[in-house]
Amino acid sequence: MIIDYNPHKGYSDEFKRECLKMYVNGMGWRASDRVKGVHHTTIITWVKKVGELLPDAYEPQTIPEVGELDELETFIGSKKTKSGFGQQ
């Protein structure tokens, strides 16, 4: 029989904010899980809740004629050398 039971009061807003910052900055779910010690599905739930607070995307009045992509590289061609064990 359990005499004294103190239910988990949850995570602080600051703790949640830190986990969300890690996600926004590109850290994976499971990496955040290992670093912060909170299950990755909990972090996914927090991300979904924050996402629901964001406004819906709007339709722009005009469609831009020029788009700009940053840090995009494309390689088209064939490899000059073969790789792998025993390849020449």
PDB file of N, CA, C and O in Angstrom:
ATOM      1  N   MET A   1       0.833  -1.176   0.000  1.00  0.00           N
ATOM      2  CA  MET A   1       0.000   0.000   0.000  1.00  0.00           C
ATOM      3  C   MET A   1       0.887   1.253   0.000  1.00  0.00           C
ATOM      4  O   MET A   1       1.863   1.326   0.746  1.00  0.00           O
ATOM      5  N   ILE A   2       0.548   2.214  -0.823  1.00  0.00           N
ATOM      6  CA  ILE A   2       1.298   3.467  -0.898  1.00  0.00           C
ATOM      7  C   ILE A   2       0.683   4.471   0.071  1.00  0.00           C
ATOM      8  O   ILE A   2      -0.496   4.812  -0.023  1.00  0.00           O
ATOM      9  N   ILE A   3       1.506   4.932   0.997  1.00  0.00           N
ATOM     10  CA  ILE A   3       1.017   5.895   1.982  1.00  0.00           C
ATOM     11  C   ILE A   3       1.246   7.322   1.493  1.00  0.00           C
ATOM     12  O   ILE A   3       0.334   8.149   1.498  1.00  0.00           O
ATOM     13  N   ASP A   4       2.477   7.596   1.072  1.00  0.00           N
ATOM     14  CA  ASP A   4       2.809   8.932   0.562  1.00  0.00           C
ATOM     15  C   ASP A   4       3.016   8.860  -0.940  1.00  0.00           C
ATOM     16  O   ASP A   4       3.930   8.186  -1.415  1.00  0.00           O
ATOM     17  N   TYR A   5       2.182   9.542  -1.675  1.00  0.00           N
ATOM     18  CA  TYR A   5       2.322   9.586  -3.134  1.00  0.00           C
ATOM     19  C   TYR A   5       2.323  11.037  -3.569  1.00  0.00           C
ATOM     20  O   TYR A   5       1.353  11.763  -3.351  1.00  0.00           O
ATOM     21  N   ASN A   6       3.416  11.455  -4.187  1.00  0.00           N
ATOM     22  CA  ASN A   6       3.520  12.811  -4.723  1.00  0.00           C
ATOM     23  C   ASN A   6       3.587  12.713  -6.241  1.00  0.00           C
ATOM     24  O   ASN A   6       4.634  12.362  -6.784  1.00  0.00           O
ATOM     25  N   PRO A   7       2.502  13.012  -6.934  1.00  0.00           N
ATOM     26  CA  PRO A   7       2.526  12.911  -8.399  1.00  0.00           C
ATOM     27  C   PRO A   7       3.522  13.893  -8.997  1.00  0.00           C
ATOM     28  O   PRO A   7       3.794  14.955  -8.436  1.00  0.00           O
ATOM     29  N   HIS A   8       4.058  13.507 -10.154  1.00  0.00           N
ATOM     30  CA  HIS A   8       5.013  14.366 -10.867  1.00  0.00           C
ATOM     31  C   HIS A   8       4.311  15.668 -11.250  1.00  0.00           C
ATOM     32  O   HIS A   8       3.235  15.645 -11.846  1.00  0.00           O
ATOM     33  N   LYS A   9       4.916  16.788 -10.911  1.00  0.00           N
ATOM     34  CA  LYS A   9       4.290  18.080 -11.156  1.00  0.00           C
ATOM     35  C   LYS A   9       4.539  18.598 -12.569  1.00  0.00           C
ATOM     36  O   LYS A   9       4.056  19.670 -12.932  1.00  0.00           O
ATOM     37  N   GLY A  10       5.280  17.850 -13.355  1.00  0.00           N
ATOM     38  CA  GLY A  10       5.533  18.273 -14.725  1.00  0.00           C
ATOM     39  C   GLY A  10       6.835  19.048 -14.850  1.00  0.00           C
ATOM     40  O   GLY A  10       7.533  19.301 -13.868  1.00  0.00           O
ATOM     41  N   TYR A  11       7.134  19.409 -16.069  1.00  0.00           N
ATOM     42  CA  TYR A  11       8.363  20.134 -16.361  1.00  0.00           C
ATOM     43  C   TYR A  11       8.097  21.636 -16.350  1.00  0.00           C
ATOM     44  O   TYR A  11       7.007  22.090 -16.698  1.00  0.00           O
ATOM     45  N   SER A  12       9.097  22.388 -15.950  1.00  0.00           N
ATOM     46  CA  SER A  12       8.954  23.843 -15.913  1.00  0.00           C
ATOM     47  C   SER A  12       8.902  24.398 -17.334  1.00  0.00           C
ATOM     48  O   SER A  12       9.357  23.753 -18.278  1.00  0.00           O
ATOM     49  N   ASP A  13       8.352  25.584 -17.475  1.00  0.00           N
ATOM     50  CA  ASP A  13       8.300  26.233 -18.783  1.00  0.00           C
ATOM     51  C   ASP A  13       9.706  26.475 -19.324  1.00  0.00           C
ATOM     52  O   ASP A  13       9.934  26.366 -20.529  1.00  0.00           O
ATOM     53  N   GLU A  14      10.644  26.803 -18.445  1.00  0.00           N
ATOM     54  CA  GLU A  14      12.029  27.041 -18.871  1.00  0.00           C
ATOM     55  C   GLU A  14      12.649  25.769 -19.429  1.00  0.00           C
ATOM     56  O   GLU A  14      13.356  25.810 -20.436  1.00  0.00           O
ATOM     57  N   PHE A  15      12.388  24.639 -18.781  1.00  0.00           N
ATOM     58  CA  PHE A  15      12.904  23.357 -19.253  1.00  0.00           C
ATOM     59  C   PHE A  15      12.333  23.024 -20.633  1.00  0.00           C
ATOM     60  O   PHE A  15      13.061  22.603 -21.532  1.00  0.00           O
ATOM     61  N   LYS A  16      11.024  23.218 -20.786  1.00  0.00           N
ATOM     62  CA  LYS A  16      10.375  22.967 -22.080  1.00  0.00           C
ATOM     63  C   LYS A  16      10.957  23.877 -23.152  1.00  0.00           C
ATOM     64  O   LYS A  16      11.200  23.445 -24.279  1.00  0.00           O
ATOM     65  N   ARG A  17      11.179  25.136 -22.796  1.00  0.00           N
ATOM     66  CA  ARG A  17      11.735  26.114 -23.737  1.00  0.00           C
ATOM     67  C   ARG A  17      13.126  25.672 -24.205  1.00  0.00           C
ATOM     68  O   ARG A  17      13.450  25.794 -25.386  1.00  0.00           O
ATOM     69  N   GLU A  18      13.940  25.162 -23.289  1.00  0.00           N
ATOM     70  CA  GLU A  18      15.273  24.686 -23.650  1.00  0.00           C
ATOM     71  C   GLU A  18      15.197  23.515 -24.622  1.00  0.00           C
ATOM     72  O   GLU A  18      15.951  23.460 -25.593  1.00  0.00           O
ATOM     73  N   CYS A  19      14.293  22.582 -24.362  1.00  0.00           N
ATOM     74  CA  CYS A  19      14.119  21.430 -25.256  1.00  0.00           C
ATOM     75  C   CYS A  19      13.642  21.884 -26.638  1.00  0.00           C
ATOM     76  O   CYS A  19      14.109  21.375 -27.657  1.00  0.00           O
ATOM     77  N   LEU A  20      12.722  22.833 -26.670  1.00  0.00           N
ATOM     78  CA  LEU A  20      12.210  23.341 -27.947  1.00  0.00           C
ATOM     79  C   LEU A  20      13.300  24.087 -28.711  1.00  0.00           C
ATOM     80  O   LEU A  20      13.371  23.989 -29.936  1.00  0.00           O
ATOM     81  N   LYS A  21      14.149  24.832 -28.005  1.00  0.00           N
ATOM     82  CA  LYS A  21      15.273  25.516 -28.666  1.00  0.00           C
ATOM     83  C   LYS A  21      16.213  24.503 -29.294  1.00  0.00           C
ATOM     84  O   LYS A  21      16.705  24.714 -30.403  1.00  0.00           O
ATOM     85  N   MET A  22      16.464  23.416 -28.601  1.00  0.00           N
ATOM     86  CA  MET A  22      17.333  22.366 -29.137  1.00  0.00           C
ATOM     87  C   MET A  22      16.741  21.820 -30.437  1.00  0.00           C
ATOM     88  O   MET A  22      17.463  21.608 -31.411  1.00  0.00           O
ATOM     89  N   TYR A  23      15.436  21.595 -30.450  1.00  0.00           N
ATOM     90  CA  TYR A  23      14.777  21.081 -31.654  1.00  0.00           C
ATOM     91  C   TYR A  23      14.849  22.091 -32.793  1.00  0.00           C
ATOM     92  O   TYR A  23      15.184  21.728 -33.921  1.00  0.00           O
ATOM     93  N   VAL A  24      14.539  23.349 -32.512  1.00  0.00           N
ATOM     94  CA  VAL A  24      14.548  24.389 -33.538  1.00  0.00           C
ATOM     95  C   VAL A  24      15.951  24.576 -34.113  1.00  0.00           C
ATOM     96  O   VAL A  24      16.099  24.905 -35.290  1.00  0.00           O
ATOM     97  N   ASN A  25      16.977  24.370 -33.295  1.00  0.00           N
ATOM     98  CA  ASN A  25      18.357  24.527 -33.750  1.00  0.00           C
ATOM     99  C   ASN A  25      18.923  23.271 -34.405  1.00  0.00           C
ATOM    100  O   ASN A  25      20.121  23.200 -34.678  1.00  0.00           O
ATOM    101  N   GLY A  26      18.071  22.285 -34.655  1.00  0.00           N
ATOM    102  CA  GLY A  26      18.484  21.142 -35.463  1.00  0.00           C
ATOM    103  C   GLY A  26      18.873  19.885 -34.701  1.00  0.00           C
ATOM    104  O   GLY A  26      19.295  18.907 -35.319  1.00  0.00           O
ATOM    105  N   MET A  27      18.748  19.880 -33.402  1.00  0.00           N
ATOM    106  CA  MET A  27      19.072  18.676 -32.647  1.00  0.00           C
ATOM    107  C   MET A  27      17.928  17.686 -32.797  1.00  0.00           C
ATOM    108  O   MET A  27      16.763  18.077 -32.714  1.00  0.00           O
ATOM    109  N   GLY A  28      18.229  16.440 -33.013  1.00  0.00           N
ATOM    110  CA  GLY A  28      17.203  15.419 -33.211  1.00  0.00           C
ATOM    111  C   GLY A  28      16.436  15.100 -31.944  1.00  0.00           C
ATOM    112  O   GLY A  28      16.841  15.462 -30.840  1.00  0.00           O
ATOM    113  N   TRP A  29      15.309  14.406 -32.130  1.00  0.00           N
ATOM    114  CA  TRP A  29      14.445  14.045 -30.996  1.00  0.00           C
ATOM    115  C   TRP A  29      15.207  13.213 -29.965  1.00  0.00           C
ATOM    116  O   TRP A  29      15.210  13.514 -28.772  1.00  0.00           O
ATOM    117  N   ARG A  30      15.846  12.166 -30.461  1.00  0.00           N
ATOM    118  CA  ARG A  30      16.505  11.236 -29.548  1.00  0.00           C
ATOM    119  C   ARG A  30      17.755  11.842 -28.920  1.00  0.00           C
ATOM    120  O   ARG A  30      18.111  11.494 -27.795  1.00  0.00           O
ATOM    121  N   ALA A  31      18.423  12.741 -29.633  1.00  0.00           N
ATOM    122  CA  ALA A  31      19.577  13.429 -29.052  1.00  0.00           C
ATOM    123  C   ALA A  31      19.112  14.317 -27.893  1.00  0.00           C
ATOM    124  O   ALA A  31      19.751  14.361 -26.842  1.00  0.00           O
ATOM    125  N   SER A  32      18.014  15.010 -28.092  1.00  0.00           N
ATOM    126  CA  SER A  32      17.449  15.830 -27.007  1.00  0.00           C
ATOM    127  C   SER A  32      17.048  14.936 -25.835  1.00  0.00           C
ATOM    128  O   SER A  32      17.223  15.303 -24.673  1.00  0.00           O
ATOM    129  N   ASP A  33      16.518  13.779 -26.151  1.00  0.00           N
ATOM    130  CA  ASP A  33      16.138  12.787 -25.153  1.00  0.00           C
ATOM    131  C   ASP A  33      17.352  12.442 -24.284  1.00  0.00           C
ATOM    132  O   ASP A  33      17.262  12.438 -23.056  1.00  0.00           O
ATOM    133  N   ARG A  34      18.485  12.152 -24.930  1.00  0.00           N
ATOM    134  CA  ARG A  34      19.689  11.767 -24.186  1.00  0.00           C
ATOM    135  C   ARG A  34      20.262  12.929 -23.373  1.00  0.00           C
ATOM    136  O   ARG A  34      20.699  12.735 -22.238  1.00  0.00           O
ATOM    137  N   VAL A  35      20.261  14.130 -23.947  1.00  0.00           N
ATOM    138  CA  VAL A  35      20.868  15.281 -23.276  1.00  0.00           C
ATOM    139  C   VAL A  35      20.030  15.756 -22.088  1.00  0.00           C
ATOM    140  O   VAL A  35      20.564  16.005 -21.007  1.00  0.00           O
ATOM    141  N   LYS A  36      18.717  15.880 -22.291  1.00  0.00           N
ATOM    142  CA  LYS A  36      17.852  16.463 -21.253  1.00  0.00           C
ATOM    143  C   LYS A  36      17.206  15.417 -20.331  1.00  0.00           C
ATOM    144  O   LYS A  36      16.698  15.760 -19.264  1.00  0.00           O
ATOM    145  N   GLY A  37      17.228  14.150 -20.741  1.00  0.00           N
ATOM    146  CA  GLY A  37      16.650  13.114 -19.897  1.00  0.00           C
ATOM    147  C   GLY A  37      15.137  13.058 -19.908  1.00  0.00           C
ATOM    148  O   GLY A  37      14.528  12.535 -18.975  1.00  0.00           O
ATOM    149  N   VAL A  38      14.527  13.589 -20.950  1.00  0.00           N
ATOM    150  CA  VAL A  38      13.071  13.532 -21.093  1.00  0.00           C
ATOM    151  C   VAL A  38      12.771  12.732 -22.361  1.00  0.00           C
ATOM    152  O   VAL A  38      13.463  12.885 -23.367  1.00  0.00           O
ATOM    153  N   HIS A  39      11.757  11.891 -22.320  1.00  0.00           N
ATOM    154  CA  HIS A  39      11.459  11.015 -23.453  1.00  0.00           C
ATOM    155  C   HIS A  39      11.152  11.833 -24.706  1.00  0.00           C
ATOM    156  O   HIS A  39      10.498  12.874 -24.645  1.00  0.00           O
ATOM    157  N   HIS A  40      11.639  11.337 -25.841  1.00  0.00           N
ATOM    158  CA  HIS A  40      11.496  12.097 -27.091  1.00  0.00           C
ATOM    159  C   HIS A  40      10.037  12.295 -27.498  1.00  0.00           C
ATOM    160  O   HIS A  40       9.716  13.294 -28.143  1.00  0.00           O
ATOM    161  N   THR A  41       9.153  11.378 -27.142  1.00  0.00           N
ATOM    162  CA  THR A  41       7.748  11.581 -27.498  1.00  0.00           C
ATOM    163  C   THR A  41       7.137  12.742 -26.721  1.00  0.00           C
ATOM    164  O   THR A  41       6.199  13.385 -27.191  1.00  0.00           O
ATOM    165  N   THR A  42       7.672  13.005 -25.534  1.00  0.00           N
ATOM    166  CA  THR A  42       7.213  14.161 -24.760  1.00  0.00           C
ATOM    167  C   THR A  42       7.607  15.446 -25.480  1.00  0.00           C
ATOM    168  O   THR A  42       6.810  16.380 -25.567  1.00  0.00           O
ATOM    169  N   ILE A  43       8.826  15.496 -25.993  1.00  0.00           N
ATOM    170  CA  ILE A  43       9.290  16.676 -26.729  1.00  0.00           C
ATOM    171  C   ILE A  43       8.469  16.858 -28.002  1.00  0.00           C
ATOM    172  O   ILE A  43       8.123  17.984 -28.359  1.00  0.00           O
ATOM    173  N   ILE A  44       8.155  15.762 -28.688  1.00  0.00           N
ATOM    174  CA  ILE A  44       7.322  15.835 -29.892  1.00  0.00           C
ATOM    175  C   ILE A  44       5.958  16.433 -29.548  1.00  0.00           C
ATOM    176  O   ILE A  44       5.432  17.253 -30.301  1.00  0.00           O
ATOM    177  N   THR A  45       5.389  16.028 -28.421  1.00  0.00           N
ATOM    178  CA  THR A  45       4.099  16.559 -27.986  1.00  0.00           C
ATOM    179  C   THR A  45       4.189  18.061 -27.749  1.00  0.00           C
ATOM    180  O   THR A  45       3.285  18.803 -28.133  1.00  0.00           O
ATOM    181  N   TRP A  46       5.280  18.518 -27.115  1.00  0.00           N
ATOM    182  CA  TRP A  46       5.457  19.949 -26.870  1.00  0.00           C
ATOM    183  C   TRP A  46       5.565  20.714 -28.182  1.00  0.00           C
ATOM    184  O   TRP A  46       4.998  21.798 -28.317  1.00  0.00           O
ATOM    185  N   VAL A  47       6.289  20.158 -29.148  1.00  0.00           N
ATOM    186  CA  VAL A  47       6.435  20.823 -30.455  1.00  0.00           C
ATOM    187  C   VAL A  47       5.079  20.945 -31.130  1.00  0.00           C
ATOM    188  O   VAL A  47       4.762  21.989 -31.699  1.00  0.00           O
ATOM    189  N   LYS A  48       4.281  19.895 -31.074  1.00  0.00           N
ATOM    190  CA  LYS A  48       2.948  19.933 -31.683  1.00  0.00           C
ATOM    191  C   LYS A  48       2.068  20.994 -31.020  1.00  0.00           C
ATOM    192  O   LYS A  48       1.341  21.713 -31.706  1.00  0.00           O
ATOM    193  N   LYS A  49       2.130  21.093 -29.698  1.00  0.00           N
ATOM    194  CA  LYS A  49       1.312  22.083 -28.985  1.00  0.00           C
ATOM    195  C   LYS A  49       1.725  23.503 -29.358  1.00  0.00           C
ATOM    196  O   LYS A  49       0.873  24.370 -29.551  1.00  0.00           O
ATOM    197  N   VAL A  50       3.023  23.738 -29.458  1.00  0.00           N
ATOM    198  CA  VAL A  50       3.496  25.068 -29.850  1.00  0.00           C
ATOM    199  C   VAL A  50       3.094  25.347 -31.296  1.00  0.00           C
ATOM    200  O   VAL A  50       2.719  26.472 -31.626  1.00  0.00           O
ATOM    201  N   GLY A  51       3.169  24.343 -32.156  1.00  0.00           N
ATOM    202  CA  GLY A  51       2.790  24.508 -33.555  1.00  0.00           C
ATOM    203  C   GLY A  51       1.332  24.895 -33.726  1.00  0.00           C
ATOM    204  O   GLY A  51       0.989  25.637 -34.646  1.00  0.00           O
ATOM    205  N   GLU A  52       0.470  24.396 -32.843  1.00  0.00           N
ATOM    206  CA  GLU A  52      -0.953  24.749 -32.903  1.00  0.00           C
ATOM    207  C   GLU A  52      -1.186  26.222 -32.582  1.00  0.00           C
ATOM    208  O   GLU A  52      -2.204  26.787 -32.980  1.00  0.00           O
ATOM    209  N   LEU A  53      -0.262  26.843 -31.872  1.00  0.00           N
ATOM    210  CA  LEU A  53      -0.396  28.254 -31.509  1.00  0.00           C
ATOM    211  C   LEU A  53       0.017  29.192 -32.642  1.00  0.00           C
ATOM    212  O   LEU A  53      -0.304  30.380 -32.621  1.00  0.00           O
ATOM    213  N   LEU A  54       0.729  28.650 -33.627  1.00  0.00           N
ATOM    214  CA  LEU A  54       1.181  29.488 -34.745  1.00  0.00           C
ATOM    215  C   LEU A  54       0.013  29.862 -35.643  1.00  0.00           C
ATOM    216  O   LEU A  54      -0.919  29.073 -35.800  1.00  0.00           O
ATOM    217  N   PRO A  55       0.044  31.049 -36.236  1.00  0.00           N
ATOM    218  CA  PRO A  55      -1.042  31.444 -37.142  1.00  0.00           C
ATOM    219  C   PRO A  55      -0.980  30.629 -38.437  1.00  0.00           C
ATOM    220  O   PRO A  55       0.074  30.125 -38.825  1.00  0.00           O
ATOM    221  N   ASP A  56      -2.118  30.516 -39.082  1.00  0.00           N
ATOM    222  CA  ASP A  56      -2.168  29.827 -40.369  1.00  0.00           C
ATOM    223  C   ASP A  56      -1.353  30.598 -41.398  1.00  0.00           C
ATOM    224  O   ASP A  56      -1.238  31.822 -41.329  1.00  0.00           O
ATOM    225  N   ALA A  57      -0.791  29.864 -42.351  1.00  0.00           N
ATOM    226  CA  ALA A  57      -0.033  30.515 -43.424  1.00  0.00           C
ATOM    227  C   ALA A  57      -0.997  31.339 -44.279  1.00  0.00           C
ATOM    228  O   ALA A  57      -2.142  30.947 -44.501  1.00  0.00           O
ATOM    229  N   TYR A  58      -0.522  32.461 -44.742  1.00  0.00           N
ATOM    230  CA  TYR A  58      -1.365  33.323 -45.554  1.00  0.00           C
ATOM    231  C   TYR A  58      -0.988  33.195 -47.027  1.00  0.00           C
ATOM    232  O   TYR A  58       0.130  32.801 -47.360  1.00  0.00           O
ATOM    233  N   GLU A  59      -1.897  33.518 -47.872  1.00  0.00           N
ATOM    234  CA  GLU A  59      -1.657  33.516 -49.311  1.00  0.00           C
ATOM    235  C   GLU A  59      -1.128  34.894 -49.705  1.00  0.00           C
ATOM    236  O   GLU A  59      -1.801  35.898 -49.472  1.00  0.00           O
ATOM    237  N   PRO A  60       0.055  34.959 -50.292  1.00  0.00           N
ATOM    238  CA  PRO A  60       0.580  36.276 -50.687  1.00  0.00           C
ATOM    239  C   PRO A  60      -0.264  36.892 -51.798  1.00  0.00           C
ATOM    240  O   PRO A  60      -0.861  36.186 -52.611  1.00  0.00           O
ATOM    241  N   GLN A  61      -0.300  38.216 -51.816  1.00  0.00           N
ATOM    242  CA  GLN A  61      -1.062  38.942 -52.832  1.00  0.00           C
ATOM    243  C   GLN A  61      -0.449  38.754 -54.218  1.00  0.00           C
ATOM    244  O   GLN A  61      -1.165  38.624 -55.210  1.00  0.00           O
ATOM    245  N   THR A  62       0.867  38.742 -54.274  1.00  0.00           N
ATOM    246  CA  THR A  62       1.551  38.557 -55.558  1.00  0.00           C
ATOM    247  C   THR A  62       2.544  37.407 -55.439  1.00  0.00           C
ATOM    248  O   THR A  62       3.050  37.110 -54.357  1.00  0.00           O
ATOM    249  N   ILE A  63       2.805  36.782 -56.548  1.00  0.00           N
ATOM    250  CA  ILE A  63       3.776  35.697 -56.588  1.00  0.00           C
ATOM    251  C   ILE A  63       5.111  36.295 -57.023  1.00  0.00           C
ATOM    252  O   ILE A  63       5.180  36.944 -58.066  1.00  0.00           O
ATOM    253  N   PRO A  64       6.176  36.087 -56.239  1.00  0.00           N
ATOM    254  CA  PRO A  64       7.467  36.678 -56.604  1.00  0.00           C
ATOM    255  C   PRO A  64       8.001  36.080 -57.906  1.00  0.00           C
ATOM    256  O   PRO A  64       7.789  34.903 -58.196  1.00  0.00           O
ATOM    257  N   GLU A  65       8.698  36.911 -58.684  1.00  0.00           N
ATOM    258  CA  GLU A  65       9.284  36.455 -59.944  1.00  0.00           C
ATOM    259  C   GLU A  65      10.647  35.811 -59.723  1.00  0.00           C
ATOM    260  O   GLU A  65      11.074  34.969 -60.513  1.00  0.00           O
ATOM    261  N   VAL A  66      11.323  36.203 -58.659  1.00  0.00           N
ATOM    262  CA  VAL A  66      12.664  35.685 -58.385  1.00  0.00           C
ATOM    263  C   VAL A  66      12.666  35.082 -56.993  1.00  0.00           C
ATOM    264  O   VAL A  66      12.145  35.671 -56.045  1.00  0.00           O
ATOM    265  N   GLY A  67      13.254  33.910 -56.881  1.00  0.00           N
ATOM    266  CA  GLY A  67      13.419  33.280 -55.583  1.00  0.00           C
ATOM    267  C   GLY A  67      14.902  33.127 -55.292  1.00  0.00           C
ATOM    268  O   GLY A  67      15.709  33.001 -56.214  1.00  0.00           O
ATOM    269  N   GLU A  68      15.258  33.136 -54.035  1.00  0.00           N
ATOM    270  CA  GLU A  68      16.662  33.022 -53.659  1.00  0.00           C
ATOM    271  C   GLU A  68      16.832  31.845 -52.700  1.00  0.00           C
ATOM    272  O   GLU A  68      16.112  31.721 -51.710  1.00  0.00           O
ATOM    273  N   LEU A  69      17.791  30.994 -53.014  1.00  0.00           N
ATOM    274  CA  LEU A  69      18.107  29.860 -52.162  1.00  0.00           C
ATOM    275  C   LEU A  69      19.501  30.074 -51.604  1.00  0.00           C
ATOM    276  O   LEU A  69      20.417  30.454 -52.333  1.00  0.00           O
ATOM    277  N   ASP A  70      19.660  29.837 -50.337  1.00  0.00           N
ATOM    278  CA  ASP A  70      20.940  30.032 -49.690  1.00  0.00           C
ATOM    279  C   ASP A  70      21.582  28.677 -49.404  1.00  0.00           C
ATOM    280  O   ASP A  70      20.913  27.749 -48.948  1.00  0.00           O
ATOM    281  N   GLU A  71      22.866  28.569 -49.672  1.00  0.00           N
ATOM    282  CA  GLU A  71      23.647  27.380 -49.378  1.00  0.00           C
ATOM    283  C   GLU A  71      23.100  26.128 -50.055  1.00  0.00           C
ATOM    284  O   GLU A  71      23.014  25.070 -49.430  1.00  0.00           O
ATOM    285  N   LEU A  72      22.737  26.241 -51.306  1.00  0.00           N
ATOM    286  CA  LEU A  72      22.258  25.090 -52.062  1.00  0.00           C
ATOM    287  C   LEU A  72      23.326  24.694 -53.068  1.00  0.00           C
ATOM    288  O   LEU A  72      23.787  25.526 -53.850  1.00  0.00           O
ATOM    289  N   GLU A  73      23.716  23.442 -53.050  1.00  0.00           N
ATOM    290  CA  GLU A  73      24.706  22.956 -53.994  1.00  0.00           C
ATOM    291  C   GLU A  73      24.135  21.750 -54.722  1.00  0.00           C
ATOM    292  O   GLU A  73      23.412  20.944 -54.137  1.00  0.00           O
ATOM    293  N   THR A  74      24.464  21.635 -55.994  1.00  0.00           N
ATOM    294  CA  THR A  74      24.019  20.511 -56.793  1.00  0.00           C
ATOM    295  C   THR A  74      25.213  19.935 -57.530  1.00  0.00           C
ATOM    296  O   THR A  74      26.046  20.678 -58.049  1.00  0.00           O
ATOM    297  N   PHE A  75      25.300  18.619 -57.578  1.00  0.00           N
ATOM    298  CA  PHE A  75      26.366  17.957 -58.314  1.00  0.00           C
ATOM    299  C   PHE A  75      25.721  17.114 -59.392  1.00  0.00           C
ATOM    300  O   PHE A  75      24.876  16.264 -59.113  1.00  0.00           O
ATOM    301  N   ILE A  76      26.124  17.355 -60.619  1.00  0.00           N
ATOM    302  CA  ILE A  76      25.639  16.564 -61.739  1.00  0.00           C
ATOM    303  C   ILE A  76      26.868  16.100 -62.515  1.00  0.00           C
ATOM    304  O   ILE A  76      27.719  16.909 -62.884  1.00  0.00           O
ATOM    305  N   GLY A  77      26.952  14.819 -62.753  1.00  0.00           N
ATOM    306  CA  GLY A  77      28.101  14.295 -63.478  1.00  0.00           C
ATOM    307  C   GLY A  77      28.374  12.873 -63.052  1.00  0.00           C
ATOM    308  O   GLY A  77      27.542  12.234 -62.407  1.00  0.00           O
ATOM    309  N   SER A  78      29.547  12.379 -63.418  1.00  0.00           N
ATOM    310  CA  SER A  78      29.909  11.025 -63.045  1.00  0.00           C
ATOM    311  C   SER A  78      31.169  11.060 -62.199  1.00  0.00           C
ATOM    312  O   SER A  78      31.986  11.975 -62.303  1.00  0.00           O
ATOM    313  N   LYS A  79      31.309  10.043 -61.360  1.00  0.00           N
ATOM    314  CA  LYS A  79      32.486   9.958 -60.514  1.00  0.00           C
ATOM    315  C   LYS A  79      33.693   9.582 -61.363  1.00  0.00           C
ATOM    316  O   LYS A  79      33.589   8.752 -62.266  1.00  0.00           O
ATOM    317  N   LYS A  80      34.814  10.183 -61.079  1.00  0.00           N
ATOM    318  CA  LYS A  80      36.032   9.891 -61.823  1.00  0.00           C
ATOM    319  C   LYS A  80      36.731   8.672 -61.256  1.00  0.00           C
ATOM    320  O   LYS A  80      37.446   7.977 -61.978  1.00  0.00           O
ATOM    321  N   THR A  81      36.537   8.404 -59.980  1.00  0.00           N
ATOM    322  CA  THR A  81      37.167   7.240 -59.357  1.00  0.00           C
ATOM    323  C   THR A  81      36.100   6.366 -58.750  1.00  0.00           C
ATOM    324  O   THR A  81      35.059   6.841 -58.296  1.00  0.00           O
ATOM    325  N   LYS A  82      36.379   5.084 -58.751  1.00  0.00           N
ATOM    326  CA  LYS A  82      35.479   4.139 -58.101  1.00  0.00           C
ATOM    327  C   LYS A  82      35.909   3.976 -56.665  1.00  0.00           C
ATOM    328  O   LYS A  82      37.101   4.037 -56.364  1.00  0.00           O
ATOM    329  N   SER A  83      34.982   3.776 -55.796  1.00  0.00           N
ATOM    330  CA  SER A  83      35.332   3.583 -54.392  1.00  0.00           C
ATOM    331  C   SER A  83      34.887   2.212 -53.941  1.00  0.00           C
ATOM    332  O   SER A  83      34.064   1.560 -54.585  1.00  0.00           O
ATOM    333  N   GLY A  84      35.429   1.797 -52.852  1.00  0.00           N
ATOM    334  CA  GLY A  84      35.074   0.489 -52.299  1.00  0.00           C
ATOM    335  C   GLY A  84      36.293  -0.376 -52.190  1.00  0.00           C
ATOM    336  O   GLY A  84      37.345  -0.041 -52.734  1.00  0.00           O
ATOM    337  N   PHE A  85      36.174  -1.470 -51.505  1.00  0.00           N
ATOM    338  CA  PHE A  85      37.281  -2.379 -51.270  1.00  0.00           C
ATOM    339  C   PHE A  85      37.679  -3.072 -52.569  1.00  0.00           C
ATOM    340  O   PHE A  85      36.837  -3.674 -53.235  1.00  0.00           O
ATOM    341  N   GLY A  86      38.939  -2.990 -52.925  1.00  0.00           N
ATOM    342  CA  GLY A  86      39.445  -3.672 -54.101  1.00  0.00           C
ATOM    343  C   GLY A  86      39.157  -2.992 -55.420  1.00  0.00           C
ATOM    344  O   GLY A  86      39.516  -3.541 -56.462  1.00  0.00           O
ATOM    345  N   GLN A  87      38.533  -1.831 -55.437  1.00  0.00           N
ATOM    346  CA  GLN A  87      38.228  -1.117 -56.674  1.00  0.00           C
ATOM    347  C   GLN A  87      39.461  -0.336 -57.135  1.00  0.00           C
ATOM    348  O   GLN A  87      40.240   0.155 -56.318  1.00  0.00           O
ATOM    349  N   GLN A  88      39.621  -0.232 -58.427  1.00  0.00           N
ATOM    350  CA  GLN A  88      40.734   0.542 -58.963  1.00  0.00           C
ATOM    351  C   GLN A  88      40.248   1.538 -59.975  1.00  0.00           C
ATOM    352  O   GLN A  88      41.047   2.286 -60.538  1.00  0.00           O
TER     353      GLN A  88
END
